[in-house]
Amino acid sequence: MPHHFVNRLRSHPVVREESFRRNQIRWESASAIIYLVGGVLFVWGSIRFFPSLETRAENRGAWIFLAGSLLYLIVTGHDTTEVVRYRRQLDGPPTTSDRLEVWAAGSYLIGTLLFIAGSIFFLSWIGDYSAGAWCFILGSLLFAVGATIDVLQIVRAPDIRVLQLLNLTALSFVVGSALFAVASVPYLFTFQNAADERTVDSFLAAQFVVGSVLFLVGGFFNYRRAFLVIDSSTTRD
């Protein structure tokens, strides 16, 4: 799922004696690895939603979604903490861009929490698919809002490569979020015909897979963008 992306050097805590550049790369790499593992879990969980692999009564897909969402929570939680730390370090009053960052990070964090709740609702021992669908729909909309806010940083892009990667990251996140939102809507309804339900579930699983792949690809774009921002703003050791 999407997470905060910003074209500035981030306020990461210093955990060891090393250069500022190395500290930036270390934190961005750790965040990217956790995010990408979560992305792979989301793709895997989406595949498990195909009726040919398991029925709604089984839990594997929902459990995998839950595991991926918890990993995403580590990333979005860290992003939110970093935005708050950055704002506290400002010399003057926050700018409009600084305020928008808080809104974006908050949107991703709340969206992630909604996805965690939605995954739990989809577990068979709860089986409240309608509540789970609403969590996914609202979470996806918040992700789209966050990505839309983040792409407004276009004026901060130091060069054309960062600009292109910023746009690709936002596009991947927004389209992926839209697919998850649309694919969640049919879970609000019940089907009288089992064959119809199976057909619809197959289509929805395909949308989940494509959306999850876009989240994963967006993570690759974002890590490359973050590295270019660090490279253009710091000196090599």
Secondary structure, DSSP 8 states (H G I E B T S, - for coil): ------SS-------SS--HHHHHHHHHHHHHHHHHHHHHHHHHHHHTTSTTT--TT--HHHHHHHHHHHHHHHHHHHHHHHHHHHHHT-SS---HHHHHHHHHHHHHHHHHHHHHHHHHHHSTTT--HHHHHHHHHHHHHHHHHHHHHHHGGGGG-SSHHHHHHHHHHHHHHHHHHHHHHHHHGGGGS--S-HHHHHHHHHHHHHHHHHHHHHHHHHHHHHHHHHHHHHHHHS---
